[in-house]
Amino acid sequence: MSKQEFHKSSYSSSGSNCVEVSEGANTLVRDSQNPGTGTLAFSAQEWAHLVRSVSVPR
């Protein structure tokens, strides 16, 4: 199994509460301040839906 590469959003600043993301067969999301506590896994369809739903201006 290869090591997952995680990255933070360019919108994140140091010291902020944010998540890190790793794209692959599934998109993995983890807490940037506590990376060892686990990840959430999203299928491509689930991730696309999540991104669309939070990107819509309100």
Secondary structure, DSSP 8 states (H G I E B T S, - for coil): ------EE-TT--TTS--EEEE-SSSEEEEESS-GGG--EEE-HHHHHHHHHHHHS--
